[in-house]
Amino acid sequence: MLRTVPNAISHPPPRQAFIQGITLDGRVFRPSDWAERLAGAMSTFRPGGARVGRSGPIGYSPYCVPNVINGVKCVVVSEALRELEPMAWDFVMNFARDNQLQVADACLLPDDRR
């Protein structure tokens, strides 16, 4: 039996911006932990808001995650962050612009390899 998901077609998943650790002139961006630092600064932006103290989660926000793609350090920023907190979105995009980092708009597909 085929089941459909309501509104699946009318509400596509958010796209993502890939901030790459390569400058516009092709140099590797330094320091080497820039992606973890940027994602760490965004860690409080979470679905349902930030929880602090002992009950608060430790880790990155699902809206701003460091990653390595094709050997290039990146930060994957969900477009949903723009809706949740426009100033946080502006912060990460301005970081990329100010440091002349390459940015690509795309959608990260899940890795189905097991």
VEXDREN-2710 file (C-alpha; in Angstrom, 1 decimal):
% VEXDREN-2710
k/r/px/py/pz
1/MET/0.0/0.0/0.0
2/LEU/1.4/3.4/-1.0
3/ARG/1.2/6.1/1.7
4/THR/1.6/9.8/1.0
5/VAL/2.9/12.4/3.2
6/PRO/0.6/15.4/3.5
7/ASN/2.1/18.7/2.1
8/ALA/5.4/17.0/1.2
9/ILE/5.3/18.6/-2.3
10/SER/4.1/22.0/-1.2
11/HIS/6.8/22.4/1.5
12/PRO/10.2/21.4/0.3
13/PRO/13.0/21.0/2.9
14/PRO/15.1/24.0/3.6
15/ARG/18.1/24.5/1.3
16/GLN/21.6/25.0/2.7
17/ALA/24.5/27.3/2.2
18/PHE/27.9/25.6/2.2
19/ILE/30.5/28.0/3.5
20/GLN/33.7/26.4/2.2
21/GLY/37.2/26.8/3.8
22/ILE/38.6/28.0/0.5
23/THR/38.9/31.7/-0.2
24/LEU/37.8/33.3/-3.5
25/ASP/41.4/33.3/-4.7
26/GLY/41.9/29.6/-3.9
27/ARG/43.8/29.7/-0.6
28/VAL/42.9/27.3/2.3
29/PHE/41.3/29.4/5.1
30/ARG/43.1/29.5/8.4
31/PRO/42.9/28.7/11.4
32/SER/42.3/25.1/10.7
33/ASP/39.5/24.9/13.3
34/TRP/37.5/27.8/11.8
35/ALA/34.5/25.6/11.0
36/GLU/34.2/24.2/14.5
37/ARG/34.5/27.7/16.0
38/LEU/31.8/29.2/13.7
39/ALA/29.4/26.3/14.3
40/GLY/30.1/26.5/18.0
41/ALA/29.1/30.2/18.1
42/MET/25.8/29.2/16.5
43/SER/25.2/26.2/18.8
44/THR/22.4/27.8/20.8
45/PHE/20.2/28.2/17.8
46/ARG/18.1/25.1/17.9
47/PRO/14.5/24.0/17.2
48/GLY/12.5/24.9/20.3
49/GLY/15.1/27.5/21.4
50/ALA/18.2/27.2/23.5
51/ARG/18.3/25.3/26.7
52/VAL/21.1/26.2/29.1
53/GLY/22.5/24.8/32.2
54/ARG/22.7/21.2/33.1
55/SER/19.7/20.2/31.0
56/GLY/21.1/22.0/27.9
57/PRO/22.6/19.8/25.1
58/ILE/26.2/19.9/24.2
59/GLY/26.9/19.9/20.5
60/TYR/26.2/21.8/17.3
61/SER/23.0/23.3/16.2
62/PRO/21.3/21.3/13.4
63/TYR/21.1/24.6/11.6
64/CYS/24.9/25.2/11.4
65/VAL/27.1/22.1/11.3
66/PRO/30.8/21.7/10.5
67/ASN/31.6/19.1/7.9
68/VAL/34.3/18.0/5.4
69/ILE/33.1/17.6/1.8
70/ASN/35.4/16.3/-0.9
71/GLY/38.4/17.1/1.5
72/VAL/37.3/20.7/2.0
73/LYS/36.3/21.9/5.5
74/CYS/32.9/23.5/5.3
75/VAL/30.1/24.8/7.5
76/VAL/26.6/23.7/6.3
77/VAL/24.1/26.4/7.2
78/SER/20.4/25.6/6.9
79/GLU/18.1/28.2/5.4
80/ALA/15.8/27.5/8.3
81/LEU/18.2/29.5/10.5
82/ARG/17.2/32.6/8.5
83/GLU/13.6/32.1/9.5
84/LEU/14.5/31.2/13.2
85/GLU/16.9/34.1/13.7
86/PRO/17.7/36.4/10.8
87/MET/20.6/38.1/12.7
88/ALA/22.3/34.7/13.2
89/TRP/22.0/34.0/9.5
90/ASP/23.4/37.4/8.7
91/PHE/26.3/36.7/11.1
92/VAL/27.4/33.5/9.3
93/MET/26.9/35.0/5.9
94/ASN/28.9/38.1/6.8
95/PHE/31.6/35.9/8.2
96/ALA/31.9/34.2/4.9
97/ARG/31.9/37.5/3.0
98/ASP/34.3/39.3/5.3
99/ASN/36.8/36.4/5.0
100/GLN/36.2/36.0/1.2
101/LEU/35.1/32.4/1.6
102/GLN/33.4/30.5/-1.2
103/VAL/29.7/29.9/-0.6
104/ALA/27.5/27.5/-2.5
105/ASP/23.7/27.0/-2.2
106/ALA/22.6/23.4/-2.4
107/CYS/20.9/20.7/-0.4
108/LEU/22.9/18.0/1.4
109/LEU/21.5/14.6/0.6
110/PRO/21.6/11.9/3.3
111/ASP/24.3/9.2/3.0
112/ASP/22.4/5.9/2.6
113/ARG/25.6/3.8/2.7
114/ARG/25.6/1.2/5.5
END
